[in-house]
Amino acid sequence: VSICGIRVKERTLGLCAAVFNGVWGGSIMVPMHWAGPATSGIGYVISFAIGASVVTLLLWAVRLVRNVLRHDGSLRDAYSALPGFHFRTMWLPGGLSGLLWSIGNFFSVVSVRCLGEATGYSVIQAAMLVSGL
């Protein structure tokens, strides 16, 4: 596999991606440790949702700007080059998925708060077993 002109073995790339995913995903609840009692629990979930929304919008804007540069400054062509939103098709399955994920995220915060980072987050990872069924 070639990444930015550098040849990397597929196994090495997979191992690096797994390590990155473990560190990145495993540290998702670490900010809650410093959030303090006033912003833990449901307050943390709301803060997390706002942060995720802001980052998503920023990344969407970065992609739009990239497309504008690729399409000689044409905003219309850049917007047309973005993937479609498919609201009519995706509102129900997307909305249900988001609702289920939000409920799970809320209870993951409760789990980490009550059981601690090591035990609570480890139990949360059982979601991978359920999703694999």
Salt bridges, closest charged atoms under 4 A:
none
